[in-house]
Amino acid sequence: MAVTLKYIIAGLVRYWLIHTDYWQTIANRVEIATPLNSWKRLIEGVYLYDHGINPYEGDSFHESPIMLIFFHFLLKYAPYVLPVVFTLIDMLTAYFLFKTSKAFVQILQNNQEKAKKTIAEDSKTLLLDETHLNEVPEYVLSVYLFNPYSVLNCVGMTTTVIQNLLVAVSLWGAASGHRLLACSFIALATHQALYPITLIVPISILLADVSKGCNKCSYIRTLLVFVVCWGFLIFISAFIMDGSYSYVYNTYGFILNVPDLKPNIGLFWYFFTEMFEHFRLLFVCAFQINALILYVVPLTLRFKKEPVLLATVLIALSTIFRSYPCIGDVGFYLALLPMWKHLFTFMQQKFIAGCAFIITSALGPTVWHLWIYSGSANANFFFGVTLSFATAQIFLITDLMFAYLKREFTLKHGSSRQVDGKPAKLVLR
């Protein structure tokens, strides 16, 4: 009953805010709407398509053709249900995150039972009990439903709402052992925003762990299904555009080249505004490698036994370093953090990170107003706030990873700070 009440209250809040006079202001905020997910740009693309003009010939529309055709029919036949559609999609995202956390709790419980023999005697108090494990899904649900970032993202009617649903379903499918479901939905998310492609690694590991078969065979099957699904989506998109693949440049190419330098909460726009043009290609490659490739291999090697933690960290890092992030992306991975509630006691920077989140969230709109409307600030002020916001996110994620390592060490060697009967020492090499 309590869970149902949460859905009802959160849904009504979103639906009411969409119908207030502030909706237009929220939908146009740079923290919420980007050139990729903006509702304004989406309806412009649909308008051009309805009038026989290719929306990818200009520089205003960058969604996938599948999203274009979906909203073409929705705006044509039932435009009045749009607030309900966005609200329901966000409620479904919360539901699948709830289901994902339930599946994760079961995996965590099974792993804990298997590892009991290797746990030090004085660390057995750290083992998770039923009460703690049962609380986790409700925390995940509450954080997503009532997080201001998630609420404003839905109210702004950004297409990030749909991307969050696709990623949530793929995580649930992987945690539940449904390979086709997980691969098809992560392929849809990749087709829309490209950066979710990094999640195929933790999804492959999770599916291999759940299936309990040959790991290599499972990895190959997962990768093949993902590639086939993604290829099929690319073909369908070309079919929608009368056999033309020109849309690729204005979707994937737009994400990778970062031609639109409208300010947002990310790090790209300021660097490339200030940069000399002949250095641009070098730094675009460096930034995109940082967002898409750099962290996947080392993090996979270290956290291969915890694919859900790996997925959480990769989602967070891609949010921080992607070319056009928004607060909807931040709200999504913040909802995954309660799954690691048992690590919070080992975290040392959560208070600092939390204060930084609150301060930068308040300062961002303030500095934007001073810059754009009052003329008493400049771009450096706003970028300083977004840089601090990104730093707070990095502190939070690194603290979470270190907390996992600390707990893992304590479980194995005990809380007496000894290894093999000798005092544990930090040796710098």
N, C-alpha and C positions, 0 to 999 in steps of 0.2 A: 504493500500500500504506500509506504514511504517513497519507494522508487518511482511509482506511478505519479505521485504528487510532484516529485522533482521534475519529471518530464512535462507535466501540465504547466507548472509555474514558469519553467524556462521557456517553453513554447509560447505561452501567452506574453511574456516579456518581449520576446523577439517580434512577435506578430504586432504587438502594440507599438513598439518603437518604429517599425517599418511604416506605420500609418500616422506617425506624428509629423509635425512641421519640420522637425530636425533631420528627417531622413535624407534629404538632398545634401545637407551639410556633411552628414556622416559618410554618405556614399562617395563624396568627392575629396575626403581627407587623404593626404599623401601617405599617411601611416596605414590606411586601409586599402585604398585603390591604387593599383599600379598600371602601367601600360599593358600588362599581360592579363590582369584579372578584372579590370574596371567594367562595371555594369554599363556605363555611358558608352564605352568603346564597343561593347558587345552589341548593344542595340543599334549602334551605327553600322556595324558589320552586317547585321541582319537586314537593316534597311537597304543597304547597297545590294545585297543578294536578292532581296524581293523585287528590286527594280532592274534586275538583269545586269548589274555591274559586279565584276569580280572584286570582292572586298580585299583581296590580297595584293591588288595592284597599287594601292596606296600605302600609307604608313600609319593607319589608325587601328587596324584589326589584326590580332596575333593569336587568336584562339584556333584550336584545331577545327577542321571542317565538320567533324562529328558533333562538336559543341555548337557549331554554326547551324547545322540542320536541326538539331534538337530544339534550340531556342527559336528557330524559324517557325516550326510547327506550334510551339508553345505560345509564342506571341501572336500567331495568326489565328489560332482556334480557341485559346483560353488564356488571354493575357491577365484576366482578373484573378487567376489562381496563383500568380507568381509569388506573392508573399507567403502563401500556404506552402508552395513547393519548396522554397528556400528554407522555411522553418522546419518542414518535415525532413528535408535532407540533413539538416543539422541535428535533428533529433535521432535520425538513423545513424549518423556518425557517432553520437554519444552511445547509442545502443550497441554498436559493434565494438567500440572501445571497451564497453562494459563486458561484452562477451569475450573479447580478447584477454582482458585482465583475469577473467575467470579461468580461461584455458591456461594462462600463464601461471596462475596460482597452483593449478594442478601439476604442471610441469615442475614448478619450484618444490612442491611437496614431494614429488617422486624423486627428484635429485637429492633432496635432503635426506630421504630415507636411505638411498644408496650410499651416501657419503658419511653416514653416522659412525662407521667404524674408524674413519680417518680423522675424526674430530677430537681435539684434545679434551681431556676430562673437565678442566676448569673453564672451557668455552661452551659447554653444552647449554648454558643459560641463554646463549645467543640464538639457539634454535627457535624456529618460528612455530608458534602453536596455532591451533585451529581458529581461535578468536582473531588473531592478527591477520591470518590469511583471508578470513571471510570479510574483513573490513576493507581490504584492498579494492575490490571492484566498485564498491560504493563511493570510495574516495575518488577513484578515476572518473566515475560518472559525474560526481558533484563538481569536480574541478573543471571538466569540459563544459558542463551545462551553465555554470555560473561564473566562469572566467570572463572578465570584461573584454579581453582580446577576442575570444570566440563569439561572444554576443555581438560585438560591434562588426565583426567580420560578416556574420549572417545578416545583420541589419543593413549593411552596405551592399548586400546582394552581389558579392563578388563571386567569381567562379572558383575561388579557393575553397569555398564551401563544398563544391563538388569534388575537388581534388582531395580534400580531407576525407570525404566519404570513401573514395576509391582506395586510398591508402589504408584506412581503418578496416575495410572489408578484406583487403589482401592480407593484412596482419592476422585478422581472425581466421581466414582460410588457412594460412600457414600454421598457426598455433593449433588448429583443429585437424590438420593433415589433409586438407582439400587442395591438392596441387593445382588442378585446373582453375579453380576459383581464385586462388592466390595469384597465380601467374597471369591470368586474364585481367584481373583488376589492377595489378601493378603495371601491366602493359598499358592499360588505359590511362593510369596516372602518369606514366612516362610519356605517352603520346601527347598528353596535355601540357606537362611542365618540364619534361626531360630529366630533372634532378632526381626524381624517385627511382631512376634506374639503379642507383647505388644500393637500394633495398633488396635487389635480387640476391645479393650475397647472404644477408641474414635470413632471408626467406628460404633459400636453398638449404642452409644449415638447419633451420627449424624443421623443415619438411623431412630432412634426413633423420633427425633425432626422433621425430614423431613416428615415422614409418618403421624405424628399427630394422631396416634392411641393409643392403649394400650401400654404403655412403656415396661411393663414387658413381654408382649407377643412378642413385637418387639425384645427385648434383647434375648429372648429364641430362636426365629426364626433365628436371626443373628448368634448366637453361634452354633446352629444345622447345619446351612448351611456351616459355616466355618469348623466345625469338619468333616462333610461329605466330603467336598472338599479336605481337608488336608488328610483324610484317603484314599480317592480315589487316590490322587497323590502318597502316600506311596505305595499303591497296584500296581499302574502302574509302578512305579520305580522298584519294586520287579519283576514284569512281564518282564521288559526290561532286568533285570539281571537273567533271567531264574528261577524265583521263589525264589531267594535268598534275604534275608534281611541283608546280611552281609555288604552291603554298608552303613547301618545306622551308624556303628561304625566309618567309615572314613568320614562321613559327619557331622551328629549331634554330634557324639562322639568327632570328631576332634575339633569342635567349642567349646565344653564344657570342654574338658580335656586340651586343649592348649599344645599339645606335641611339636609343632614346635616353637622354640623361636627365629626365625629370626626377627631382629629389624624392627619395623614399627612405625607409629605415635601414637600407643596406649600405654597403661600403663602396660599390662600384661608381656611383654617379659622381661623387666629388673628385675621386682620383682621375677619372677620364675627362672631367671638365677642365682640370688644371694641367693635364698632361700634353706634351708636345705630340703632334700627330704622328711623327715618324717613329715614336716609341710605342704607339698604341697596340699594334699587333702583338708585340712581345709581352706587354702587360695583360692584354686580354687572355692570351694563352696561359700565362702564369696564374691569373685569378681563376680561370676555369679549371685548370688542373688542380688547384687548391680546393675548389668546390666539388669536383667530380671524382678525382682519382687519388689524390695524395694520401688521404687518411684511411681509405678502404682496406688496403693490404695490411698495414701495421696493426690497425684495430682488430681486423679479422683474426690475425695470428694470435693476438693477446686475449680476445674475448670470444673465441670460437665456441667455448663451452656455455656461453650465455648469449645466444643469438637475439633474445629480446632486448637485452641491454645494448648490444651492438646496433640493433635497429633504432633504438631510442637515440643513441649518440649520433648515428649517421643522419637521422632526420633533423636533429638539432644543428649539426654542423652544416648540412646543406641549406638550412634556413638562414644561418648566419652569413654564409659565404655565397649564396646564390645572387644572380644579377638583379632580380626584382622581387625582394622579399616583402611580406606584409605581416601585420600583427596576427592575422589568421593562421599563418604558418607557425608563429611562436605559440599561440594558444593551443595548437594541436599537440606539439611535443611536450608542453607543460602538463597536459592532461595525462601523459604517460608516466610522469615522474612518481606519482603515488604508488605505482607498482614496485618501486624501490624504496618504500617507506622504511624497510628494515635497515637501509644504509644511512638514513638521516642522522643517526647518533654518531656515525663516523665522519660526517661532513663537518668541515671547519669554517667554510666560507658562506654558508647558506644565509646567515643574517646579513652579511655585507652584500651578497648578490641580491637578496630580497629588497633591501633598501635601495640599491642601485636601480632595480626594476621600477620601483615606485617613483623614485625621484626623476628618472629619465622619461617615464611615461607622462609625468606631469609637466616636465620642462619642454618636451618636444613640441606640443601644440603652442605653448607660450612663446618659445623662441621663433617658431614658424610665423606666428602673428606679428612679432616684433620685426621680423625680416621682411615679410611680404606686404603687410598692411601698414605698419607704423613707420617702416623705413629706418628704425633705430638700431637694427642689427644687420648682419650679413650672413652669407652662406657658411662661413666658418663657425658661427654660433650653432646653427642647426646641425652641421656635420659633427661638431664636438659632442652634441647630445646623442646622435646616432652611433658614434664611435664608442661612447660610454655604454650605451645600450648593448652593443655587440660584445664589449668587454665583459659586461655583467653576465651575458649568456655563456661566454667562454669560461668564466670563473665557475659558473654553476655546473656546466658539463664536466669540466676537468675535476672539480670537487667530487662529483658523483662517481667518476671513474676511480679516483684515488680512494674513495670510501669503499668501493667494491674490493679493491686490492687489500686495503687494511683489514676488512672483515674476513676475507679469504685467508690472509696470513694469520689472523687471530684464531680462526677456527682450527687451523692446522697446527699451530705452535702454542696455542694457549695465550692467556692474557698476562703471563708472568714475565713476558719479554725475554724468553730464553729459547734458544735453538740448540737441540741436542745437549741439553743440560748446561749450556754456557750462555752468559748474557748476550742478547742480540745487540749487534753494533752496526752502525751505518758506515760502510767503507766506501770512500770515494776513490774511483780508479780513473 
